[in-house]
Amino acid sequence: MSDMTQSPVRFGHGDGLLGMLTEPVQCQPLPVCCLMLNMGANHRVGPRRINVKLAHALAAQGMSSLRLDLGGIGDSEAPGGASAVPLALRAVHDLQAAMDLVEARLGIRRFVIVGMCSGAEHAMSAGMVDARVIGLSLFDGFAFPQRRARWERTLRRALAAPAHPAFAGKVRRWIGRGLSRWLSRSGAARPLPGFFSEELPPVVAEAWFRATMRRLWARQVALHFLYSGSLHVSDRGRDQLGAFRDEPFLQAAQYDFLRDLDHTVCTARGQQLFLGAVGDWAIARARGTAAERRSPGTAAAPLEPPIAGALAPQ
C-alpha cells in the first residue's frame, strides 16, 4: 500500500497554474505544508527530479507538499500582460495562490518554502509579505563571500581549470561571448525574460537581502541556508554569508555547507545530502509547529528516522 497520494492540481487566476499535491496517508499529517517551486526555468520536478524525491520523503513522515510551476514556466500558463508585471511580484502572487489552494483543500495554514538558486529570491519575497510562511530553506541562493573567500575560490579554480576536460571549450565560449558583446556594444548579457529577475548591483542586492532577512527574523520565520561545493570547496566561519555572520538572523538560522553536494544535485551522494539537510530541517520545523499547537500535558509523537538517505524510487 502506498504511503502517499499524488494529485495534479490547477489553481490561480483562470486556473492557469499547475502543480502536484502530495499527501501522506499512513500517518498523522503534520500541520505544515512544503512548497517547492522552479529553479530558474527548470520544470517543477527540480534538477534530477529532486523535488519529487523530497516530496516522497516528506510524505513518508507525515508532511504534505505542493510542487508548482510559476506562471509561464513548465506546465503553467503565462498570465496575460505578464511582461508588464515584474517577475518577483508574479512569483509572490503564484506562491500565495498555492497557499490558498492548500488551505482550501487540506486546511493547512502554515508553510515552509524550498527555494533553489533563483527560487530563493521568490521564497524570500513571499515570506516577507505573507504571514502563513513560517520557514524558508534557501539552496545556493544569495551569497556574499568576503575578500579572503573570493581569492581562495579564484586561486583554486585557476589551478584546477587547465586540467579539466571542458576547459578549452569554456575558454572558447567565454571569448566568443565577450567578442559578441563588444561587437554589438550591448554591454553585459541580460537574463532571459520571464524566468529570472533582473540582476541587481551588488550593493543593492546586499541591502535588499539584509532588510528582508531582518524582517523575516523579526517575524520568527525559521531560516535554513544550504550551500553546495559548486560555489566553494571549503567554508570557514559561514563564508558564503561572511558579511552577515554577526547578524541575529544568521546566528539563529541553520547554516549548512556540503562540499560533496553539487549545484544541480547530479550524484546519488549529493541527492542524499540534499534530502537529509532540507528534509530533516522541514520535518523538524513542522513538528515544532505541531508541538506548539498541542495542549500542555499531551505527549509528543515519537521521532521518525531521519530523511537522510531516503531516495524515493521513481
C-alpha positions as CSV (number, residue, x, y, z in Angstrom):
1,M,0.0,0.0,0.0
2,S,1.3,3.4,-0.9
3,D,2.1,5.8,1.9
4,M,1.0,8.8,-0.1
5,T,-1.3,10.2,-2.7
6,Q,-0.4,12.5,-5.6
7,S,-2.9,14.7,-7.3
8,P,-2.3,17.2,-10.2
9,V,-4.0,20.5,-9.3
10,R,-4.9,23.7,-11.2
11,F,-5.2,26.9,-9.4
12,G,-4.5,30.7,-9.6
13,H,-6.2,33.2,-11.9
14,G,-8.1,31.3,-14.5
15,D,-6.7,28.0,-13.2
16,G,-3.6,28.9,-15.2
17,L,-1.1,27.4,-12.7
18,L,-0.4,23.7,-12.4
19,G,1.2,21.7,-9.6
20,M,1.4,18.3,-8.0
21,L,0.0,17.9,-4.5
22,T,1.5,15.1,-2.4
23,E,-0.3,14.0,0.8
24,P,0.6,11.3,3.4
25,V,-2.0,8.6,4.0
26,Q,-0.5,6.2,6.6
27,C,0.5,8.6,9.4
28,Q,-0.9,11.6,11.2
29,P,-0.5,14.6,8.9
30,L,1.6,17.5,10.1
31,P,0.1,21.0,10.3
32,V,2.7,22.4,7.8
33,C,2.9,22.1,4.1
34,C,6.1,22.4,2.0
35,L,6.0,24.4,-1.2
36,M,8.6,23.7,-3.9
37,L,9.0,26.0,-7.0
38,N,11.1,26.2,-10.1
39,M,14.9,26.5,-10.1
40,G,15.3,29.1,-12.9
41,A,13.5,27.9,-16.0
42,N,13.5,24.3,-14.9
43,H,10.4,22.2,-14.6
44,R,8.8,21.9,-11.1
45,V,10.2,18.4,-10.6
46,G,13.6,20.1,-10.0
47,P,17.0,19.1,-11.2
48,R,17.3,15.3,-11.3
49,R,13.7,15.1,-10.0
50,I,14.9,16.2,-6.6
51,N,11.7,17.9,-5.7
52,V,9.8,14.7,-6.5
53,K,12.1,12.7,-4.2
54,L,11.8,15.3,-1.5
55,A,8.0,15.3,-1.7
56,H,8.0,11.5,-1.3
57,A,10.4,11.6,1.6
58,L,8.4,14.2,3.4
59,A,5.1,12.3,2.8
60,A,6.7,9.2,4.5
61,Q,7.0,11.3,7.6
62,G,3.6,12.9,7.5
63,M,4.2,16.2,5.7
64,S,2.2,17.3,2.7
65,S,3.8,19.2,-0.2
66,L,3.0,21.1,-3.3
67,R,5.5,21.4,-6.1
68,L,4.4,24.1,-8.6
69,D,5.4,25.8,-11.9
70,L,5.3,29.5,-11.7
71,G,3.4,31.3,-14.5
72,G,5.0,30.9,-17.9
73,I,7.3,28.0,-16.8
74,G,6.8,24.3,-17.2
75,D,3.1,23.4,-17.4
76,S,1.8,26.7,-16.1
77,E,0.4,29.3,-18.4
78,A,1.8,32.8,-18.6
79,P,-0.7,35.3,-17.4
80,G,-1.9,37.9,-19.8
81,G,0.2,41.1,-19.8
82,A,2.8,39.2,-17.8
83,S,5.7,41.2,-19.3
84,A,4.3,44.4,-17.7
85,V,4.4,42.8,-14.1
86,P,7.8,42.2,-12.5
87,L,8.7,38.5,-12.1
88,A,9.3,39.0,-8.4
89,L,5.8,40.2,-7.9
90,R,4.2,37.5,-10.2
91,A,6.1,34.8,-8.3
92,V,4.8,36.0,-4.9
93,H,1.2,36.0,-6.3
94,D,1.7,32.5,-7.6
95,L,3.0,31.2,-4.3
96,Q,0.2,32.8,-2.4
97,A,-2.3,31.2,-4.8
98,A,-0.6,27.8,-4.0
99,M,-1.1,28.5,-0.3
100,D,-4.7,29.4,-0.9
101,L,-5.2,26.1,-2.7
102,V,-3.6,24.0,0.1
103,E,-5.6,25.9,2.7
104,A,-8.9,25.3,0.9
105,R,-8.2,21.6,0.3
106,L,-6.3,20.5,3.3
107,G,-7.0,23.1,5.9
108,I,-3.3,23.8,6.4
109,R,-2.4,27.4,7.1
110,R,1.4,27.2,7.7
111,F,4.0,26.7,5.1
112,V,7.7,26.3,4.5
113,I,9.1,27.1,1.1
114,V,12.2,25.4,-0.5
115,G,13.8,27.9,-2.9
116,M,16.7,26.7,-5.0
117,C,19.1,29.2,-6.8
118,S,16.8,31.9,-8.3
119,G,13.9,30.4,-6.4
120,A,15.5,31.7,-3.1
121,E,14.6,35.3,-4.0
122,H,11.0,34.3,-4.7
123,A,10.7,32.4,-1.5
124,M,12.1,35.3,0.5
125,S,9.7,37.8,-1.2
126,A,6.7,35.6,-0.4
127,G,7.8,35.1,3.2
128,M,8.2,38.8,3.7
129,V,4.6,39.6,2.8
130,D,2.6,36.5,3.8
131,A,2.4,35.5,7.5
132,R,1.5,32.0,6.6
133,V,5.1,31.3,5.7
134,I,6.9,30.1,8.8
135,G,10.2,28.7,7.3
136,L,12.5,29.1,4.3
137,S,15.1,26.7,3.0
138,L,17.4,28.5,0.6
139,F,19.8,26.5,-1.5
140,D,22.6,28.2,-3.3
141,G,20.7,31.5,-3.3
142,F,22.3,34.8,-2.3
143,A,26.0,34.7,-1.4
144,F,28.2,37.4,-0.3
145,P,31.7,35.9,0.3
146,Q,34.3,38.3,1.5
147,R,37.7,39.0,0.0
148,R,39.6,36.0,1.5
149,A,36.9,33.6,0.4
150,R,36.8,35.1,-3.1
151,W,40.6,35.0,-3.5
152,E,40.7,31.4,-2.3
153,R,38.0,30.4,-4.7
154,T,39.6,32.1,-7.6
155,L,43.0,30.5,-6.9
156,R,41.6,27.0,-6.6
157,R,39.6,27.4,-9.8
158,A,42.7,28.8,-11.7
159,L,44.8,25.9,-10.6
160,A,42.2,23.2,-11.3
161,A,40.7,24.6,-14.6
162,P,43.5,23.8,-17.1
163,A,43.3,20.1,-16.1
164,H,39.5,19.9,-16.6
165,P,38.4,18.3,-19.9
166,A,35.9,21.1,-20.5
167,F,38.5,23.9,-20.1
168,A,39.2,24.5,-23.8
169,G,35.6,24.7,-24.7
170,K,34.8,27.0,-21.8
171,V,37.6,29.4,-22.9
172,R,36.3,29.5,-26.5
173,R,32.7,30.2,-25.3
174,W,34.0,32.9,-23.0
175,I,35.9,34.6,-25.7
176,G,33.0,34.3,-28.1
177,R,30.6,35.9,-25.7
178,G,33.0,38.7,-24.9
179,L,33.6,39.4,-28.6
180,S,29.9,39.3,-29.4
181,R,29.1,41.9,-26.7
182,W,31.9,44.1,-27.9
183,L,30.7,44.0,-31.5
184,S,27.1,44.6,-30.6
185,R,28.1,47.2,-27.9
186,S,25.3,45.7,-25.8
187,G,27.2,45.6,-22.5
188,A,26.6,42.8,-20.1
189,A,24.4,39.9,-21.1
190,R,20.8,40.2,-19.9
191,P,18.9,37.4,-18.2
192,L,16.2,35.5,-20.1
193,P,13.0,37.5,-19.9
194,G,10.2,35.9,-17.9
195,F,12.3,33.4,-16.0
196,F,14.8,35.4,-14.0
197,S,14.7,38.7,-12.1
198,E,16.9,41.4,-13.4
199,E,20.3,41.2,-11.8
200,L,20.8,43.8,-9.1
201,P,24.0,45.7,-8.5
202,P,25.9,44.1,-5.6
203,V,25.3,47.0,-3.2
204,V,21.6,47.0,-3.9
205,A,21.3,43.2,-3.6
206,E,23.1,43.2,-0.3
207,A,20.9,45.9,1.1
208,W,17.7,44.1,0.0
209,F,19.0,40.8,1.4
210,R,19.8,42.4,4.8
211,A,16.5,44.3,5.0
212,T,14.4,41.2,4.0
213,M,16.3,38.9,6.4
214,R,15.8,41.2,9.3
215,R,12.1,41.4,8.7
216,L,11.8,37.6,8.4
217,W,13.8,37.1,11.6
218,A,11.6,39.7,13.4
219,R,8.6,37.6,12.4
220,Q,10.4,34.5,13.7
221,V,10.5,32.8,10.3
222,A,12.8,29.8,10.5
223,L,15.7,30.1,8.1
224,H,17.9,27.4,6.5
225,F,20.9,28.3,4.3
226,L,22.3,25.5,2.3
227,Y,25.4,25.9,0.1
228,S,26.9,23.4,-2.3
229,G,30.5,22.6,-3.1
230,S,29.9,24.1,-6.6
231,L,30.3,27.6,-5.1
232,H,33.3,26.9,-3.0
233,V,35.4,23.8,-1.9
234,S,35.7,24.9,1.7
235,D,33.8,27.1,4.2
236,R,35.2,28.7,7.3
237,G,33.0,30.9,9.5
238,R,30.0,30.8,7.2
239,D,32.0,32.1,4.3
240,Q,29.1,32.4,1.8
241,L,27.4,35.0,4.1
242,G,30.5,36.3,5.7
243,A,29.4,39.9,5.7
244,F,26.4,38.9,7.8
245,R,28.0,36.5,10.2
246,D,27.2,38.6,13.2
247,E,23.6,39.4,12.2
248,P,21.0,38.0,14.6
249,F,19.1,36.3,11.7
250,L,22.2,34.3,10.8
251,Q,23.0,33.4,14.3
252,A,19.5,32.0,14.7
253,A,19.5,30.2,11.3
254,Q,20.6,26.7,10.3
255,Y,23.6,27.0,8.0
256,D,24.9,24.0,6.1
257,F,27.9,23.9,3.7
258,L,28.1,20.5,2.0
259,R,31.2,20.1,-0.1
260,D,30.0,16.8,-1.7
261,L,26.7,18.4,-2.8
262,D,26.8,20.0,-6.3
263,H,24.5,22.8,-7.5
264,T,22.4,20.6,-9.8
265,V,22.4,17.5,-7.4
266,C,23.8,15.3,-10.1
267,T,25.2,12.5,-7.9
268,A,23.4,10.0,-5.7
269,R,25.5,11.1,-2.8
270,G,24.6,14.8,-3.5
271,Q,20.9,13.9,-3.5
272,Q,21.2,12.1,-0.2
273,L,22.9,15.1,1.3
274,F,20.2,17.5,-0.1
275,L,17.3,15.3,1.1
276,G,18.9,14.9,4.5
277,A,19.6,18.6,5.0
278,V,16.4,20.0,3.6
279,G,14.1,17.2,4.5
280,D,15.2,16.9,8.1
281,W,15.0,20.7,8.6
282,A,11.5,20.8,7.1
283,I,10.2,18.0,9.3
284,A,11.8,19.5,12.4
285,R,10.1,22.8,11.7
286,A,6.7,21.1,11.1
287,R,7.0,19.1,14.3
288,G,8.0,22.1,16.2
289,T,4.8,23.8,15.0
290,A,2.8,20.7,15.9
291,A,4.3,20.8,19.4
292,E,3.3,24.5,19.8
293,R,-0.3,23.6,19.0
294,R,-0.5,20.6,21.5
295,S,-2.2,21.3,24.8
296,P,0.1,21.1,27.9
297,G,0.5,17.5,29.1
298,T,-0.1,16.0,25.7
299,A,2.7,13.5,24.9
300,A,4.8,14.2,21.9
301,A,4.8,11.8,18.9
302,P,7.9,9.6,18.7
303,L,10.5,10.8,16.3
304,E,10.7,9.0,12.9
305,P,14.1,8.0,11.4
306,P,15.8,11.0,9.7
307,I,15.1,11.6,6.0
308,A,18.9,11.4,5.2
309,G,19.4,8.7,2.5
310,A,15.7,8.3,1.7
311,L,15.9,8.4,-2.1
312,A,12.4,7.6,-3.2
313,P,12.1,5.2,-6.2
314,Q,11.0,6.9,-9.4
